[in-house]
Amino acid sequence: MDCDARNVVYVIISNGCNKKYIEKTTNLRSRVTLHNQHINHPELRIIPLSKHLDECTDIQTKYKIFPFYKLQEEDRLRRRIKEEHFISIFQPELNKLHAAVMT
């Protein structure tokens, strides 16, 4: 898979602390652009991940991103179920930031 991957579950790894974040998307390229905008423009931030990635390191490249599971067809419900499945298995620390805000 590459940046043009669609209907995937992916992991972000912070270059400052190596903590992970798992999420799903229909279009990886668009999602990477959105993450970069949120990191570089605090006024656009929606989730705590963006602030963490911005503040965790002072190097230019704030994170690595890897798609690791691809669904064959576009199915929003199945993508969400797979995302939740992988989060429950791997328990990525940066997802807990998001969960804390949502509760």
Summary of the structure (lengths in Angstrom):
residues: 103
radius of gyration: 13.2
end to end distance: 33.8
largest distance: 38.5
contacts: 282
relative contact order: 0.26
helix: 49%
strand: 24%
